[in-house]
Amino acid sequence: MPICHINIESTTPAEIFLWKIEESNEELAGLFDGGDIMLADAVKHFKSVKRQQEWLATRALLMHTPYKELQILYHSNGKPYLSDKRKQISISHTHGYVAIAISEEPIGVDIETMSRNALHAATAYLQPQEIETLNTKEEPQKEALRLWTVKEAAFKLNSACATVIKDIAAERIAGNSSASVYRITYKDGTTAQCHTSEHRCFILSICTFTKNRPCL
């Protein structure tokens, strides 16, 4: 069921919509006109029942937004876009949750459950100076998870400038224990800003360009 609608006022205003998945695939498909067709499409796209569920929940969530008349389509590189190209979309899902971010400018979103252990693989996605900073934190596990979501959102925003998320530099510039702002720097010098908020069960990060200049 839909659980939240958040407006983000950053360098680029954005709307974030969240769905907590509590339904079966059949129940999700039943939310659509022509639910049998939607379920068949999900099965055609994905072998995993979990991925089918996330695919259906993402489209069910869009139906509960002001953009319910639009379709989610995909570029050849797998990046989603809306049938009305005046709006930009980014999608994320984790265990039991789906998030959609919609904006007039490019945007990236990532959601992760608080239970995820991001610390054990820190060297795979953090740069050396970020690991040094991480070691000074009172809660390194939580900061590692923040950085993971920040970099995932930044990668979705601008994957053309990063082969892997370790290529992306993230520096915390403001915030408190529940919400933070990070400065993002890509290899070519392109910059972005990422807003991260902690909720009871998950962390949510939204990333937008500082100067609206994607890597070409």
Secondary structure as GFF3:
##gff-version 3
##sequence-region A 1 216
A	DSSP	beta_strand	2	8	.	.	.	ID=ss1
A	DSSP	beta_strand	14	20	.	.	.	ID=ss2
A	DSSP	alpha_helix	25	29	.	.	.	ID=ss3
A	DSSP	alpha_helix	35	45	.	.	.	ID=ss4
A	DSSP	alpha_helix	49	63	.	.	.	ID=ss5
A	DSSP	beta_strand	72	74	.	.	.	ID=ss6
A	DSSP	beta_strand	80	82	.	.	.	ID=ss7
A	DSSP	beta_strand	88	94	.	.	.	ID=ss8
A	DSSP	beta_strand	97	103	.	.	.	ID=ss9
A	DSSP	beta_strand	107	113	.	.	.	ID=ss10
A	DSSP	alpha_helix	122	125	.	.	.	ID=ss11
A	DSSP	alpha_helix	128	134	.	.	.	ID=ss12
A	DSSP	alpha_helix	140	157	.	.	.	ID=ss13
A	DSSP	three_ten_helix	159	161	.	.	.	ID=ss14
A	DSSP	three_ten_helix	165	167	.	.	.	ID=ss15
A	DSSP	beta_strand	169	175	.	.	.	ID=ss16
A	DSSP	beta_strand	179	185	.	.	.	ID=ss17
A	DSSP	beta_strand	191	198	.	.	.	ID=ss18
A	DSSP	beta_strand	202	209	.	.	.	ID=ss19
###
